[in-house]
Amino acid sequence: MMKPYAVKEKKYKEKELQKILTEKFNSFLEDLTEKGIQICENNVKIHVDENSATAEGTLFLNRKITEAVDTEILEIERNEQNESIGTDD
């Protein structure tokens, strides 16, 4: 079913724009968290100008490990005469 719509321009106060952008950004962060993506660092700033408002910055993300996996243990023999100087010769 199609529904007609009309575009309306609306002016917001600076505080309103900051609140809207903050809420949208926080919703985005929640979506990432729900998908199991860990946010290591968040350097996002909200900028409000006379004719625009943006949220700009950088996110550092890290996925959570979802499965434990055994690692292989390697045995390395050292040559006893070089052991004191820390080489594997």
C-alpha positions in Angstrom: 0.0 0.0 0.0 1.4 3.4 -1.0 0.8 6.4 1.1 1.4 10.0 -0.1 3.6 12.3 1.9 4.8 15.9 1.7 8.2 17.2 2.6 8.2 20.0 5.2 11.1 22.2 6.2 11.4 22.8 9.9 13.9 24.8 11.8 15.4 23.3 15.0 17.1 25.0 17.8 20.8 24.0 18.4 19.9 22.0 21.5 17.2 20.1 19.6 19.6 19.2 16.8 22.2 18.0 19.3 19.6 15.9 21.0 18.3 14.3 17.8 21.8 13.5 16.5 22.9 12.1 19.8 19.8 9.8 20.0 20.3 8.6 16.4 24.0 8.0 17.1 23.3 6.1 20.3 20.8 4.0 18.5 23.5 3.2 15.9 25.9 2.2 18.7 23.2 0.0 20.3 22.7 -1.8 17.0 26.5 -2.5 16.8 26.5 -3.8 20.3 23.5 -6.1 19.6 25.4 -7.6 16.7 28.3 -8.5 19.0 30.6 -5.7 17.9 32.6 -4.2 20.7 33.3 -0.5 20.6 36.9 0.1 21.8 37.0 3.9 21.2 34.5 6.6 20.2 35.8 9.9 18.9 32.5 11.3 17.4 31.6 15.0 17.7 28.4 16.7 16.9 28.7 19.9 14.8 25.8 22.3 14.4 26.2 25.1 11.9 23.7 27.7 10.7 22.4 25.5 7.9 23.4 22.0 8.8 24.1 19.6 11.6 26.4 16.5 11.4 27.9 13.9 13.6 31.5 13.2 12.5 34.3 11.2 13.9 35.9 7.8 14.1 34.9 4.6 15.9 37.4 1.9 16.7 35.5 -1.5 16.7 36.5 -5.0 17.6 34.4 -8.1 17.1 33.9 -10.4 20.1 35.2 -13.9 19.9 32.2 -16.2 19.7 33.9 -19.6 19.7 36.7 -20.9 21.8 39.3 -22.8 19.8 42.2 -24.9 21.1 45.6 -23.6 20.1 48.5 -25.8 19.1 51.4 -26.1 21.5 54.8 -26.2 19.8 57.8 -27.7 21.5 61.1 -26.1 20.5 64.4 -27.6 21.4 67.2 -25.2 22.2 70.9 -25.7 21.6 72.3 -25.7 25.1 75.5 -23.9 24.2 73.6 -20.8 22.8 71.0 -20.8 25.5 72.8 -18.2 27.7 72.7 -15.6 24.9 69.0 -16.1 24.1 69.3 -17.5 20.5 67.6 -20.5 19.0 70.6 -21.7 17.0 
